[in-house]
Amino acid sequence: MTGDDVGHASPVPVGETPALFTGRRWFFPSALLHELDPDAARPGRRPRRTARDWVVDFFCFMLAVLVGALAADALAGNPHVPDGLAVVDQVAGALACAAVWLRRRWPLGLAVALTPVSFLSDTAGGAGLIALFTLAVHRPFRYVAWVGGVNMAQVPLFYWVRPDADLPYLVSVVFVEVLTVATIGWGMFVRAKRQLLLSLRDRARRAETEVRLRAERAQRLAREAIAREMHDVLAHRLTLLSVHAGALEFRPDAPPAQTARAAGVIRESAHEALQDLREIIGVLRAGEADDTGRPQPTLGALDTLVAESRQAGMKVSLDHRVEDPAGVPPSVGRTAYRIAQEGLTNARKHAPGTEVAVTVTGAPGTGLTVRVHNPPPEGEVPPVPGSGQGLIGLMERATLAGGRLEHGPTPQGGFEVRAWLPWG
């Protein structure tokens, strides 16, 4: 079989999306399975018949034999056909019926070969119609038009040379022509259904690829944002360290207490810079750093964030139960702030008018837990384009901070974002 067997499907790069066929293989045609799951095909060999193929081929063979038997019975009472010609007719019909088993392997060749045979043999008519049907299923319309046109053109000549003993000439011609057109139309309908299935498969593959690319882009943008934040923090730490180190270099005669204090600042700044540097290792940056120097919010700015949301018209309740808030590491506080900020943004977009509950709990040694919950909205809310990308960025932030983040609908119909971050 070739790619023309069931239509031209759009190529999908290998390895981008899994496309293994997991349905009941015996229930589908082998040509369709070859297109749905090309990796399972045997290299250099045509697809193996499925159980459905064997049943359909046997039915077609028996149908061709039945039509041939009826035609042979009609030949016995036809005074226009000599006995010798009737024997040749039946032999040709038997060979044509046997050739039906080759219809999947050579659909075009079989249809072309049976065109003159059907003109010379009454008993080969059923096999000729099955060959036309197979050609319409497995090959493009240009082949069907040529072969089908020749078959239809020879019908009037056939009944002119060998008129039917029971039916008038015009009735015989019209009946066979309509039967031929119906057979070709049925085959083209089957082909169209298979092409539709393949096109839907390709659309699903492209949709999966686009979703994966959007998720990767969101992760990359989130990493770049984290890298910019860490750049600002590291620049501050290293600048402080450089200032105190320069003071020690240019004032070697400073009092011991001042020297010890400067050394302590240098040690503390270097330790915090190393901590921040560990968080940024592995973060890929594709753009330039943001040199605006804007201060990065921490957990202490959560009250301001809630107040701003309330001023914007949101109903927000804040439950802040953190032991020793001043001892929360700045990186953990920034991540917690961003999680609460994104949770409030999502609630404002997807559940406007509801009361959002923000809960922050934690203590040194147990970690920091951030929970943002909103009940289901009242009425229908129009979908927001690009939704879900912010949550992907939050998961990236939480993972880089050594924590975890979960989100999803609640049993009551609302939505919840819950994150745990290490502390201590």
Backbone torsions as a table, in degrees:
resi	resn	phi	psi	omega
1	MET	NA	148.6	176.5
2	THR	-115.1	-178.2	-179.7
3	GLY	-66.5	-16.7	179.2
4	ASP	-79.1	-5.2	-172.1
5	ASP	-59.1	-43.1	-178.1
6	VAL	-128.1	17.9	178.0
7	GLY	113.2	167.3	-177.6
8	HIS	-93.8	109.6	179.1
9	ALA	-94.8	147.6	179.1
10	SER	-68.1	132.6	-178.5
11	PRO	-70.4	142.0	177.2
12	VAL	-120.0	127.2	-178.4
13	PRO	-56.7	137.1	-177.7
14	VAL	-68.4	135.8	175.8
15	GLY	93.7	-11.2	-178.6
16	GLU	-78.4	-42.0	179.8
17	THR	-138.5	137.0	177.2
18	PRO	-67.8	134.7	-176.2
19	ALA	-132.6	27.5	-179.2
20	LEU	-69.4	137.9	179.6
21	PHE	-84.4	123.3	-174.8
22	THR	-113.5	9.9	-179.5
23	GLY	-83.4	-168.6	177.6
24	ARG	-78.3	101.4	-172.5
25	ARG	-63.7	-34.2	-177.0
26	TRP	-66.7	-18.0	-174.8
27	PHE	-88.5	-6.7	-174.9
28	PHE	-116.2	153.7	176.3
29	PRO	-64.4	147.0	-178.5
30	SER	-64.3	-35.4	179.6
31	ALA	-64.9	-38.2	178.7
32	LEU	-70.2	-40.5	176.9
33	LEU	-62.5	-35.2	179.0
34	HIS	-62.1	-35.4	178.4
35	GLU	-80.6	-36.3	-179.5
36	LEU	-71.4	-34.5	-177.1
37	ASP	-137.6	74.0	-176.7
38	PRO	-66.5	-23.2	-179.2
39	ASP	-67.9	-24.1	-178.0
40	ALA	-84.9	-6.9	-178.2
41	ALA	-73.7	151.9	177.8
42	ARG	-78.4	127.1	-176.2
43	PRO	-61.3	131.3	176.4
44	GLY	73.2	6.8	-178.6
45	ARG	-131.1	150.1	-179.2
46	ARG	-73.6	157.8	-178.1
47	PRO	-60.1	143.9	178.9
48	ARG	-80.0	141.7	179.8
49	ARG	-60.5	138.8	172.2
50	THR	-89.7	175.0	178.5
51	ALA	-60.8	-36.9	178.1
52	ARG	-64.4	-40.3	178.9
53	ASP	-60.4	-43.0	-179.7
54	TRP	-63.5	-40.6	179.9
55	VAL	-65.8	-45.5	-178.6
56	VAL	-66.0	-42.5	-180.0
57	ASP	-64.4	-39.0	177.9
58	PHE	-65.6	-40.8	178.6
59	PHE	-63.6	-42.4	178.8
60	CYS	-64.4	-40.5	178.8
61	PHE	-62.7	-45.4	-179.7
62	MET	-66.0	-35.4	177.8
63	LEU	-65.6	-42.3	177.6
64	ALA	-63.6	-39.1	178.5
65	VAL	-66.2	-41.3	179.9
66	LEU	-62.9	-46.1	178.3
67	VAL	-63.0	-40.1	178.0
68	GLY	-64.1	-38.9	178.9
69	ALA	-65.5	-41.3	177.1
70	LEU	-64.5	-39.5	178.6
71	ALA	-67.9	-37.7	178.2
72	ALA	-65.0	-37.0	177.6
73	ASP	-66.4	-36.8	178.3
74	ALA	-70.1	-32.3	179.5
75	LEU	-63.6	-34.5	-177.3
76	ALA	-62.5	-28.5	-179.7
77	GLY	-106.3	12.8	-179.5
78	ASN	-95.5	110.8	-177.9
79	PRO	-69.9	-12.6	-178.3
80	HIS	-83.8	-6.6	-176.1
81	VAL	-115.5	117.2	176.5
82	PRO	-65.3	161.4	-178.6
83	ASP	-63.5	-41.6	179.7
84	GLY	-61.6	-42.8	178.3
85	LEU	-66.4	-33.0	177.9
86	ALA	-65.3	-38.8	178.1
87	VAL	-65.0	-45.6	177.8
88	VAL	-61.2	-40.5	178.5
89	ASP	-58.8	-44.6	-177.7
90	GLN	-70.1	-37.4	176.8
91	VAL	-63.5	-45.8	178.0
92	ALA	-61.9	-39.8	178.0
93	GLY	-63.9	-39.6	178.4
94	ALA	-63.7	-42.2	177.4
95	LEU	-64.6	-38.5	178.9
96	ALA	-65.0	-40.1	177.8
97	CYS	-64.0	-40.4	178.1
98	ALA	-65.5	-32.8	-179.5
99	ALA	-70.6	-13.5	178.5
100	VAL	-58.9	-29.5	179.3
101	TRP	-66.6	-13.9	179.6
102	LEU	-97.1	7.6	-172.2
103	ARG	-66.5	-30.7	-179.9
104	ARG	-76.2	-31.0	-176.9
105	ARG	-79.7	-42.7	-179.2
106	TRP	-130.7	71.4	-177.7
107	PRO	-64.0	-42.0	-179.6
108	LEU	-72.3	-45.6	-179.4
109	GLY	-62.3	-39.8	179.6
110	LEU	-66.8	-41.9	-179.8
111	ALA	-64.5	-40.6	178.7
112	VAL	-66.7	-41.2	-178.0
113	ALA	-67.7	-36.3	-177.9
114	LEU	-81.5	-9.0	178.5
115	THR	-63.4	-53.0	176.2
116	PRO	-69.5	-31.5	179.4
117	VAL	-63.8	-41.1	178.6
118	SER	-65.2	-29.1	178.2
119	PHE	-72.2	-30.7	-177.2
120	LEU	-94.2	-16.3	-172.8
121	SER	-132.2	125.0	173.9
122	ASP	-66.8	-40.0	-175.0
123	THR	-73.3	-9.7	177.1
124	ALA	-93.2	3.6	-177.3
125	GLY	-62.6	-41.7	179.6
126	GLY	-64.4	-42.6	177.9
127	ALA	-63.6	-36.3	178.3
128	GLY	-64.7	-41.5	177.8
129	LEU	-64.9	-39.6	178.6
130	ILE	-65.9	-36.7	177.0
131	ALA	-64.8	-39.3	176.3
132	LEU	-64.5	-42.3	177.7
133	PHE	-60.4	-45.2	179.8
134	THR	-63.2	-40.3	178.3
135	LEU	-62.5	-41.0	179.4
136	ALA	-66.7	-30.2	-179.9
137	VAL	-76.9	-40.8	-167.7
138	HIS	-104.6	-7.0	-177.7
139	ARG	-131.7	156.1	179.1
140	PRO	-62.1	168.0	-172.2
141	PHE	-66.0	-28.5	-176.5
142	ARG	-62.1	-35.9	176.6
143	TYR	-70.3	-41.3	-179.4
144	VAL	-63.7	-39.3	-178.5
145	ALA	-62.9	-43.4	-178.6
146	TRP	-68.7	-52.0	-176.5
147	VAL	-67.8	-44.2	178.6
148	GLY	-63.8	-38.3	178.3
149	GLY	-62.9	-41.0	177.7
150	VAL	-64.7	-41.7	179.5
151	ASN	-62.5	-42.2	-179.1
152	MET	-71.2	-32.1	-179.9
153	ALA	-70.2	-27.8	-177.1
154	GLN	-88.4	-7.8	179.9
155	VAL	-63.1	-50.6	179.0
156	PRO	-59.8	-38.5	179.4
157	LEU	-66.9	-37.1	179.9
158	PHE	-60.8	-49.0	-177.8
159	TYR	-76.7	-15.9	172.8
160	TRP	-74.1	-38.8	179.7
161	VAL	-78.4	-39.5	-175.7
162	ARG	-128.2	78.1	-177.3
163	PRO	-64.0	150.6	178.1
164	ASP	-74.9	140.7	-176.8
165	ALA	-76.6	-22.3	-174.4
166	ASP	-107.5	-28.5	-174.3
167	LEU	-113.1	148.0	175.1
168	PRO	-64.0	162.1	-176.8
169	TYR	-59.7	-49.9	-176.2
170	LEU	-63.6	-42.0	179.6
171	VAL	-63.1	-43.0	179.9
172	SER	-61.5	-45.7	-178.7
173	VAL	-63.6	-48.0	-178.4
174	VAL	-63.0	-42.3	-178.8
175	PHE	-61.4	-47.0	-178.3
176	VAL	-68.6	-38.2	178.9
177	GLU	-63.5	-45.8	178.9
178	VAL	-63.4	-39.9	178.6
179	LEU	-64.0	-39.1	178.5
180	THR	-65.7	-46.2	179.2
181	VAL	-62.1	-41.4	179.4
182	ALA	-64.2	-38.9	179.2
183	THR	-64.4	-45.9	178.7
184	ILE	-64.6	-42.2	178.7
185	GLY	-62.5	-39.8	177.7
186	TRP	-63.2	-43.6	178.5
187	GLY	-62.7	-40.4	178.5
188	MET	-66.9	-33.3	176.5
189	PHE	-64.8	-43.1	177.6
190	VAL	-62.3	-42.3	179.1
191	ARG	-62.4	-41.9	179.7
192	ALA	-63.0	-39.7	178.2
193	LYS	-62.8	-41.0	179.4
194	ARG	-67.4	-40.2	177.7
195	GLN	-64.0	-37.5	177.2
196	LEU	-63.5	-42.7	178.9
197	LEU	-61.5	-42.8	179.4
198	LEU	-67.0	-37.7	178.7
199	SER	-66.9	-38.2	176.2
200	LEU	-65.2	-37.8	176.3
201	ARG	-61.1	-44.1	-179.1
202	ASP	-66.8	-37.5	176.6
203	ARG	-63.3	-41.6	178.5
204	ALA	-63.1	-40.2	178.1
205	ARG	-63.0	-45.4	-179.8
206	ARG	-64.6	-38.2	178.3
207	ALA	-63.6	-42.2	177.8
208	GLU	-63.1	-40.5	179.1
209	THR	-64.6	-41.9	179.7
210	GLU	-64.8	-40.6	178.2
211	VAL	-63.0	-42.9	179.5
212	ARG	-64.6	-40.2	179.3
213	LEU	-66.7	-38.8	177.3
214	ARG	-64.5	-40.4	178.8
215	ALA	-64.9	-42.3	178.2
216	GLU	-63.7	-39.0	178.9
217	ARG	-66.0	-41.0	178.2
218	ALA	-63.2	-40.0	177.2
219	GLN	-64.2	-41.1	-179.4
220	ARG	-65.3	-42.5	178.6
221	LEU	-64.3	-38.0	178.1
222	ALA	-65.0	-39.8	178.2
223	ARG	-65.3	-38.2	178.0
224	GLU	-64.7	-40.1	178.3
225	ALA	-63.9	-42.1	177.6
226	ILE	-63.5	-40.4	179.2
227	ALA	-62.2	-39.1	178.4
228	ARG	-65.3	-41.9	178.2
229	GLU	-62.4	-44.4	-179.0
230	MET	-67.8	-30.3	175.4
231	HIS	-61.4	-44.1	179.4
232	ASP	-62.6	-42.4	-178.3
233	VAL	-66.7	-47.7	-179.1
234	LEU	-63.2	-38.2	178.0
235	ALA	-60.8	-40.6	178.2
236	HIS	-64.9	-45.8	-179.4
237	ARG	-61.7	-47.7	-175.6
238	LEU	-70.3	-33.4	175.9
239	THR	-64.0	-43.5	177.4
240	LEU	-61.9	-42.6	179.0
241	LEU	-63.7	-40.2	-179.3
242	SER	-66.3	-39.1	-179.6
243	VAL	-62.9	-47.0	-178.3
244	HIS	-70.8	-35.2	176.6
245	ALA	-66.0	-38.1	176.9
246	GLY	-65.1	-36.1	178.4
247	ALA	-64.2	-41.5	177.8
248	LEU	-65.5	-33.6	-177.8
249	GLU	-71.6	-40.9	-175.7
250	PHE	-89.5	-10.0	176.8
251	ARG	-130.2	70.8	179.3
252	PRO	-68.3	-17.5	-178.9
253	ASP	-94.9	18.7	-179.6
254	ALA	-66.4	155.2	179.2
255	PRO	-59.1	150.0	-179.3
256	PRO	-57.5	-37.4	-179.0
257	ALA	-64.9	-40.9	178.9
258	GLN	-68.3	-38.6	178.4
259	THR	-64.3	-42.5	179.7
260	ALA	-65.3	-38.6	179.7
261	ARG	-65.5	-42.2	178.5
262	ALA	-65.1	-39.4	178.4
263	ALA	-64.6	-37.0	177.6
264	GLY	-65.4	-39.8	177.7
265	VAL	-64.8	-41.2	179.0
266	ILE	-62.4	-43.7	-179.6
267	ARG	-64.7	-44.1	-179.4
268	GLU	-66.4	-41.3	179.3
269	SER	-65.3	-40.1	179.1
270	ALA	-65.9	-39.3	179.2
271	HIS	-64.0	-45.7	-179.8
272	GLU	-67.2	-35.9	177.7
273	ALA	-64.8	-39.1	177.1
274	LEU	-65.0	-38.9	177.8
275	GLN	-61.8	-44.7	178.6
276	ASP	-66.3	-35.4	-179.0
277	LEU	-67.3	-34.8	177.4
278	ARG	-62.2	-34.1	-179.4
279	GLU	-71.6	-29.1	-175.7
280	ILE	-90.0	-11.7	179.4
281	ILE	-63.5	132.7	-179.4
282	GLY	91.6	-8.7	178.2
283	VAL	-82.5	124.3	-178.9
284	LEU	-89.8	134.6	179.0
285	ARG	-116.2	127.9	178.9
286	ALA	-106.4	-17.7	-177.7
287	GLY	-116.2	-177.9	179.0
288	GLU	-83.0	158.1	-179.1
289	ALA	-70.4	150.9	177.5
290	ASP	-86.9	114.0	-174.3
291	ASP	-101.1	24.0	-179.6
292	THR	-72.7	-21.3	177.6
293	GLY	73.1	20.6	-178.2
294	ARG	-69.0	141.2	179.2
295	PRO	-70.1	143.7	-179.7
296	GLN	-90.9	131.1	-178.3
297	PRO	-71.0	151.0	176.8
298	THR	-125.6	-169.5	-176.8
299	LEU	-63.4	-28.0	179.8
300	GLY	-66.9	-19.9	179.9
301	ALA	-87.4	6.4	-178.0
302	LEU	-67.6	-37.0	178.0
303	ASP	-62.0	-40.3	178.1
304	THR	-64.8	-39.4	178.6
305	LEU	-62.3	-43.7	179.0
306	VAL	-65.1	-41.1	179.0
307	ALA	-63.2	-40.4	177.9
308	GLU	-64.2	-38.9	178.8
309	SER	-65.3	-39.1	178.1
310	ARG	-65.8	-39.1	177.5
311	GLN	-64.1	-28.6	178.5
312	ALA	-79.1	-1.9	176.7
313	GLY	103.5	4.7	179.3
314	MET	-83.9	153.5	172.5
315	LYS	-99.9	109.0	-173.8
316	VAL	-129.4	131.2	172.5
317	SER	-114.4	133.2	-176.8
318	LEU	-115.6	123.2	175.8
319	ASP	-113.9	100.0	-174.0
320	HIS	-106.6	100.5	-179.5
321	ARG	-125.8	77.6	-178.2
322	VAL	-120.7	123.3	175.8
323	GLU	-75.3	127.7	179.3
324	ASP	56.8	65.3	-179.8
325	PRO	-57.6	-31.2	-178.8
326	ALA	-67.9	-20.3	-179.1
327	GLY	-88.2	-0.6	178.1
328	VAL	-68.1	126.7	178.3
329	PRO	-56.3	142.9	-177.7
330	PRO	-58.5	-38.9	-178.9
331	SER	-65.7	-40.1	177.6
332	VAL	-66.9	-40.7	178.6
333	GLY	-63.8	-38.9	177.9
334	ARG	-64.1	-43.7	179.8
335	THR	-63.7	-41.9	178.4
336	ALA	-62.9	-39.5	178.3
337	TYR	-62.6	-45.4	-178.8
338	ARG	-64.5	-37.2	178.9
339	ILE	-64.1	-46.4	177.7
340	ALA	-64.0	-38.5	179.5
341	GLN	-63.5	-45.7	180.0
342	GLU	-67.4	-37.6	177.7
343	GLY	-61.9	-41.5	177.4
344	LEU	-67.4	-37.5	178.6
345	THR	-63.9	-44.5	179.2
346	ASN	-63.2	-41.1	179.1
347	ALA	-64.7	-37.6	178.7
348	ARG	-66.7	-33.1	-179.0
349	LYS	-81.1	-42.5	-169.5
350	HIS	-103.0	-15.9	179.3
351	ALA	-140.4	60.7	-178.2
352	PRO	-65.1	141.9	178.4
353	GLY	89.2	-9.6	179.7
354	THR	-88.0	161.3	178.1
355	GLU	-91.0	121.4	-176.3
356	VAL	-97.4	133.3	179.5
357	ALA	-107.5	122.5	177.1
358	VAL	-112.2	121.8	-178.8
359	THR	-123.9	128.2	177.8
360	VAL	-128.0	117.9	179.5
361	THR	-133.1	158.5	176.5
362	GLY	156.3	168.7	179.4
363	ALA	-157.1	158.5	177.6
364	PRO	-59.0	132.3	179.9
365	GLY	95.5	-25.4	180.0
366	THR	-106.5	-17.4	179.1
367	GLY	98.8	172.5	-178.7
368	LEU	-113.6	129.0	-179.7
369	THR	-114.1	129.2	178.8
370	VAL	-120.1	128.7	-178.7
371	ARG	-133.6	127.1	176.4
372	VAL	-123.9	119.8	-174.8
373	HIS	-130.9	139.8	173.7
374	ASN	-137.3	143.5	177.5
375	PRO	-74.0	172.5	179.8
376	PRO	-67.2	147.3	-179.9
377	PRO	-71.7	158.8	176.4
378	GLU	-90.5	115.9	-179.8
379	GLY	87.8	-177.1	-178.6
380	GLU	-81.2	138.4	177.2
381	VAL	-117.0	124.2	-179.1
382	PRO	-63.6	143.6	179.8
383	PRO	-64.9	147.3	-179.5
384	VAL	-105.1	123.8	-179.9
385	PRO	-61.9	142.9	177.0
386	GLY	77.5	13.7	-178.9
387	SER	-65.6	146.3	177.5
388	GLY	98.6	-17.5	-178.0
389	GLN	-71.1	-35.7	178.8
390	GLY	-63.9	-37.5	178.2
391	LEU	-65.9	-34.0	175.6
392	ILE	-63.0	-41.9	177.0
393	GLY	-64.0	-37.3	177.8
394	LEU	-64.7	-41.3	177.7
395	MET	-62.2	-37.4	177.2
396	GLU	-64.6	-43.8	178.6
397	ARG	-61.2	-47.9	-177.7
398	ALA	-63.4	-39.4	179.4
399	THR	-64.9	-43.5	179.7
400	LEU	-66.4	-26.9	177.8
401	ALA	-83.0	-1.4	180.0
402	GLY	88.7	9.7	-178.7
403	GLY	-110.5	-155.5	-179.9
404	ARG	-149.6	157.8	-178.4
405	LEU	-140.7	136.3	177.4
406	GLU	-128.3	145.9	178.3
407	HIS	-150.8	154.8	179.1
408	GLY	158.9	173.4	-179.6
409	PRO	-71.5	152.1	177.7
410	THR	-95.9	162.2	178.0
411	PRO	-58.7	-25.9	-179.0
412	GLN	-83.3	-2.8	178.2
413	GLY	101.4	-3.3	178.2
414	GLY	-85.7	-159.2	-179.0
415	PHE	-140.8	143.8	-176.3
416	GLU	-138.6	138.2	171.9
417	VAL	-118.3	122.6	-174.8
418	ARG	-132.0	127.9	-177.5
419	ALA	-134.2	146.9	173.8
420	TRP	-123.7	132.4	-178.3
421	LEU	-125.3	140.3	-179.8
422	PRO	-69.4	144.6	178.0
423	TRP	-148.2	108.3	178.6
424	GLY	104.3	NA	NA
